[in-house]
Amino acid sequence: MRLKRLLLLTIAATLGCNSKPPAEKQLPEWLVKEMPKMESLSKRATEALDNAEAIELIFLVPDENYGPPMKEPDAEYFNWWKVISRVPLDESKRQEITNRLAADINANWKRGGADCFDPRHALRITTPDGPFDVVLCFHCEQLWCFYKDGKRLESQAGISKDLQPVLDQLKPAKVDRQPSK
């Protein structure tokens, strides 16, 4: 019995030694074509964060049916999404979020995301060149950017979920809009 086990282990080890390492994973063609745009977007977003005069954190109503919606007359919108609340960031929070997001973008921009975009967070970055909007979806781990005129830049970049809990801590408590009795 012991000899059979030893023989099986020897055969398994020998076969394992002759096997070739797995081929490096090939990226899909669409992602290879998208890479220069993704790199440009990540550089522009990082540049906007570096030059920020002010940053406002915006909490959004998630809606994966993005695109100019049928807007409710009394609601506030940020690009294509309905706003829940806005929080101006003080200097310490601004610096923390800027550093973490810039590092995250630089580490993850090459990653292709899922085919969804259901954002709950956004940043309005005020720069000397005008507003630069970053819309974040931690579900599919992507960000989209909108520039001065409100037009979406032609790509997305990968992010991680690491920043979400930091942003969520800044969300104001819900305000009860029901009249008290």
N, C-alpha and C positions, 0 to 999 in steps of 0.2 A: 504494500500500500504506500509506504513511504517512498519507494523507488518510483512508483507511478507519478506521484506528486512532483518529485524532483525532475523527472523526465518532462512532464507537462510545463513546468516553470522554465526549464531550459529551452524547450521548443518556443514558448511564448517570447522569451527574451531574445532568442535568435531571430525570430520573425520580426520583432519590433526593431532590431538593429538594422535590418535591411530595408525598412520602410523609408520612403522619402518624406521630408517635411511637407506639410500642406502648402499648397501654392498660395501666394499672397492674394488676399481677397481683392478682386477687381471691382472698382467703383462703377455704378451704372453710367452709361454714356451721358444721360441728361445731367447727372451730377458733375461730371467732368466739365461739361460745357458751362455749367452754372458757377463753377469755382471762382473765376475771375470777378464775377459780379458780387459773389458772397464776400470775397476778400476786400473789394472796394467798399462794400456796405459796412463791414466790420471796422475798417479804417476810418470811415466817415463818422460812425457812431462813437468810436473811441475818441476821435478828434473833437466832436461836439461835447462829450463828457469832460475832456481836458479843458475846453474853453468856456465851460458853463459859467454864466453869471448868476443864474438861479435855476433851481429844479423844483418842479411840482409833481408830486405823486398823485396819480389819478386812478381811482378804482372804477372798473367798468362792469356793466351788466354783460355776462358772457353771451356771445351770439356767434355761432360758427357760420351763420348765413351772412358773412361779411359782404360788404359792398354798400353803396349808399342806400340806407333803409328808408322805408316810409317813416318819416320822423313824426313823433308825437309832438303836438304844438307847444306844450308847456315843459317839455323835457330838454335837458342839456345834453349835447353830444360832443364827443371828442373824436374827430375824424369820422369813423363809421359806427362808433359804439356809444351807447347810452351811458352817461356818467352817473355813478352812485354817489361819490364824494371826491373831494380834492383836498390834498394836504401839502402846503408849502413845506419844503424841507429846510430845517435850520442848518447852519454851517457844519456841525458835527455829523448829522445824519447824511447830509449831502455828500460829504467827503467819504463816509463809509460806503454808501451806496454806489457812488461814482467809482471808487477803487474796486469794489467787488464786481460790479457789472463790467467794467473795462477788462478786468482779468478774466472774467467768465467768457466774454465775447472773444477775446484773443485766444483762449484755450479751446473753444468749442465751435468757432465759426464754420469750420469745414464739414461739420456733421450735417447730413441731410435730415430733415425732420419728417414727421408724419404728414399725411395729406389732410391736415385739418388746421384750423386756427381758431381757437375759442378763448380769446384773451380776457383776463380779469384785471390786469395791471397795465399802466402806461406811465411814461414820464414825459413831461413837457420840459425840454431843456432850452433855456433862453441863452442864446449865444450872441456875440456881436453881429453875426450875419443874419440873425433872425431865429425864429423857433425851429427846433429840431425835435420831432416827436418819435418816441420809441414805444412801441406797443408790444407787450410781452405775453406769450402764452407758455405757461409752465407745463401744460398738459402735453403738448407736442414738442416742447423745448425749442421754440423758435422765437425770433423777434422780427418785427417789421418796422421800417422807418418811413416817416413822412417828412418832407422838407418844406421850407417856407410857404409854398403855394398850396400845401395840403395834398400834393400828389405823392403817391406811394413810390418809393425807390424800387427799382426793378428786381429786387431779390429779397431773400431772407437770410438770417444767420442763425446758427445753432447756439443755444444757451443751455445751462443746466438748471436743475430745480433748487440749487443751493440758496439763491437769493429770495425765493418766495416767502419763507418764514419771516425773514427780516422785514419785508414789505408788509406782510399781513399784520405784524405787530403795530404798524403805524395806522391801521385802519380805524377810523373813529367808530365809537359805539353807535349802534343804530338809533336813530331818533324816532320816537313814537309820534306819528303825525295825527293820531286819533285825538279828538277833543276829550279832555277829561270831564267826568260827570260830577 
